[in-house]
Amino acid sequence: MSDKLILSPNLNNADGFFDALARAHDGLEKSTSDAFNARLIFLLANHIGDNEVLDEALTAARNSGHYR
């Protein structure tokens, strides 16, 4: 790993972002919500633009979820 991925808290308003994300899903069917998440992931991945960081994020997400 390149240790480029920031894993410590780094949002200046994490609760506000979580609320906005939850509101963005309000009223969406499961498939529409999943498609929204996929679009958001691709937008953020494009913004990051560094495959090493994205690979670290994929690994971190996989290792921190239900796949353990």
N, C-alpha and C positions, 0 to 999 in steps of 0.2 A: 504494500500500500504506500501511496505517496504522502499520506497524512495531510492532504490538502483539504479534505472534507471537514467542515466545522461541525462538531458534534455537541459542543456545549451550547447552552441557551444563547441565541443570537438575534431573536426578534425583539424589537423595542416594545411591541404590544402583542404578545402571543395570544392573550385572551381575546383581543379585538379581532385578530386574524382568524382564530378558531370560530368566533361568532359569525364573521362574514362568510367563512367557508360553509358553515352549517346553514346559514340563510340562503346561500347560493344553491343549495340542494333542496330547499323547501319546495314541496309539491312535485318533485321530479319522480318519475317512475324509476325503478331500479336500473333498467337498461340506459335510460337517459342520464341518470346520475353517474353510472359507470363511464359513459362516453364523455361526460363533463370532466371527470377525474382524469381520463386519458388525455384529453385536450390540455388540461392544466399541467399535467406532467410534461407533455411535449413542449409547451410554452416555457416552462421553467427550465427544462433541460436545454432548450435553445438559448435561453438567457445565460445559463451557466457556461455552455459552450466548451467545456473541457472534459474530454472522455475519461481521463483519469479520475476526476472528481465524480463523474456520473457512475463509473464502475464502483468506486468506493461507496457511493450512496446505495447502489443496488445491493452490494454485499452487506452493508450495515442494515438495510431494511429487511433483507432476507434473514439475517442472523438475529434480529430483534423481535421477530414476529412469531407466529404460530408454527413456523417450520422447524423450530429448534428440536 
